[in-house]
Amino acid sequence: MNALGYHLLLEMKDCNRELLNDPGRLERLLVDAANQAGATVVQKAFHHFNPHGVSGVVIIAESHLFIHTWPEHGYAAVDIFTCGDTVRADKAAEWLADKMGTTNFSMIELRRGVLPGVPATR
């Protein structure tokens, strides 16, 4: 299937609750996940909510990695969207799941921008 991008939607349950409430550690993890995938990090923005929870994005030259956390539930929703054929979003997802300490992990894979004449991204 020909597509402009590759999008992973990750459901991470039963994660390390302390980690899910620490924007600095989450930022480092998402940057490291981007590096594991072979992506080029361009910019980062993370926000800590009161009393708990974090939303953050690591913008990569090839698109983005995004996280929303609910520490009180041990849950994180993560999106990894990549364009082109050099970045391995699946590697980032597996590495991130391991580091988040999840014991209940699932992933949905989508092809984005499925258009005639567009070469396959993976």
NORPE-V539853 format. One record per residue. N is the residue number from 1. PHI is phi in radians with two decimals (* if undefined). OMEGA is omega as a letter, one per 20 degrees, with the letter a starting at -180 (999 if undefined). NEAR is the number of other C-alpha atoms within 12 Angstrom. Layout:
n=N phi=PHI omega=OMEGA near=NEAR
n=N phi=PHI omega=OMEGA near=NEAR
This chain:
n=1 phi=* omega=r near=18
n=2 phi=-1.54 omega=a near=21
n=3 phi=-2.68 omega=r near=23
n=4 phi=-1.40 omega=a near=26
n=5 phi=-2.58 omega=a near=32
n=6 phi=-2.23 omega=a near=34
n=7 phi=-2.15 omega=r near=35
n=8 phi=-1.91 omega=r near=32
n=9 phi=-1.96 omega=a near=28
n=10 phi=-1.89 omega=r near=34
n=11 phi=-1.89 omega=a near=31
n=12 phi=-2.07 omega=a near=36
n=13 phi=-1.90 omega=r near=27
n=14 phi=1.02 omega=r near=27
n=15 phi=-1.46 omega=r near=29
n=16 phi=-1.08 omega=a near=28
n=17 phi=-1.17 omega=r near=25
n=18 phi=-1.09 omega=r near=24
n=19 phi=-1.05 omega=a near=30
n=20 phi=-1.14 omega=a near=40
n=21 phi=-1.94 omega=a near=34
n=22 phi=-2.07 omega=a near=29
n=23 phi=-1.07 omega=r near=28
n=24 phi=-1.13 omega=r near=21
n=25 phi=-1.17 omega=r near=21
n=26 phi=-1.13 omega=r near=38
n=27 phi=-1.05 omega=r near=33
n=28 phi=-1.08 omega=r near=24
n=29 phi=-1.12 omega=a near=33
n=30 phi=-1.19 omega=r near=43
n=31 phi=-1.12 omega=r near=35
n=32 phi=-1.10 omega=r near=25
n=33 phi=-1.10 omega=r near=38
n=34 phi=-1.06 omega=r near=41
n=35 phi=-1.13 omega=r near=28
n=36 phi=-1.03 omega=a near=23
n=37 phi=-1.42 omega=a near=30
n=38 phi=1.51 omega=a near=23
n=39 phi=-1.52 omega=r near=32
n=40 phi=-1.89 omega=a near=26
n=41 phi=-1.28 omega=a near=28
n=42 phi=-1.92 omega=a near=18
n=43 phi=-2.76 omega=a near=21
n=44 phi=-2.42 omega=r near=27
n=45 phi=-2.63 omega=r near=25
n=46 phi=-2.34 omega=a near=28
n=47 phi=-2.32 omega=r near=24
n=48 phi=-1.75 omega=a near=25
n=49 phi=-1.55 omega=r near=18
n=50 phi=-1.83 omega=j near=12
n=51 phi=-1.62 omega=a near=12
n=52 phi=-2.80 omega=r near=22
n=53 phi=1.93 omega=a near=29
n=54 phi=-2.41 omega=r near=34
n=55 phi=-2.15 omega=a near=32
n=56 phi=-2.75 omega=r near=35
n=57 phi=-2.37 omega=r near=32
n=58 phi=-2.00 omega=r near=35
n=59 phi=-1.49 omega=r near=28
n=60 phi=-2.03 omega=r near=31
n=61 phi=-1.00 omega=a near=22
n=62 phi=-1.66 omega=r near=31
n=63 phi=2.51 omega=a near=29
n=64 phi=-2.85 omega=r near=36
n=65 phi=-2.16 omega=a near=48
n=66 phi=-2.31 omega=r near=39
n=67 phi=-2.40 omega=r near=42
n=68 phi=-2.26 omega=a near=33
n=69 phi=-2.14 omega=r near=38
n=70 phi=-2.24 omega=a near=31
n=71 phi=-1.00 omega=a near=30
n=72 phi=-1.12 omega=r near=20
n=73 phi=-1.98 omega=a near=19
n=74 phi=1.15 omega=a near=28
n=75 phi=-2.11 omega=r near=33
n=76 phi=-2.37 omega=r near=38
n=77 phi=-1.85 omega=a near=37
n=78 phi=-2.25 omega=r near=41
n=79 phi=-2.03 omega=r near=37
n=80 phi=-2.23 omega=a near=44
n=81 phi=-2.11 omega=r near=40
n=82 phi=-2.28 omega=r near=43
n=83 phi=-2.08 omega=a near=34
n=84 phi=1.53 omega=a near=28
n=85 phi=-2.11 omega=a near=20
n=86 phi=-1.77 omega=a near=21
n=87 phi=-1.69 omega=r near=32
n=88 phi=-1.84 omega=r near=30
n=89 phi=-1.03 omega=r near=44
n=90 phi=-1.10 omega=r near=32
n=91 phi=-1.13 omega=r near=23
n=92 phi=-1.07 omega=a near=36
n=93 phi=-1.11 omega=a near=42
n=94 phi=-1.11 omega=a near=28
n=95 phi=-1.12 omega=a near=24
n=96 phi=-1.15 omega=r near=38
n=97 phi=-1.03 omega=r near=31
n=98 phi=-1.10 omega=a near=20
n=99 phi=-1.27 omega=r near=23
n=100 phi=-1.37 omega=r near=40
n=101 phi=1.29 omega=a near=24
n=102 phi=-1.23 omega=r near=27
n=103 phi=-1.94 omega=a near=17
n=104 phi=-2.54 omega=a near=19
n=105 phi=-2.24 omega=r near=26
n=106 phi=-2.44 omega=a near=22
n=107 phi=-2.53 omega=r near=22
n=108 phi=-1.97 omega=a near=21
n=109 phi=-1.94 omega=r near=21
n=110 phi=-2.19 omega=r near=26
n=111 phi=-1.73 omega=a near=27
n=112 phi=-1.92 omega=r near=24
n=113 phi=1.18 omega=r near=22
n=114 phi=-1.34 omega=a near=19
n=115 phi=-2.34 omega=r near=15
n=116 phi=-1.09 omega=r near=11
n=117 phi=1.45 omega=r near=11
n=118 phi=-1.59 omega=r near=18
n=119 phi=-1.19 omega=r near=18
n=120 phi=-1.11 omega=r near=21
n=121 phi=-1.61 omega=a near=27
n=122 phi=-2.73 omega=999 near=24
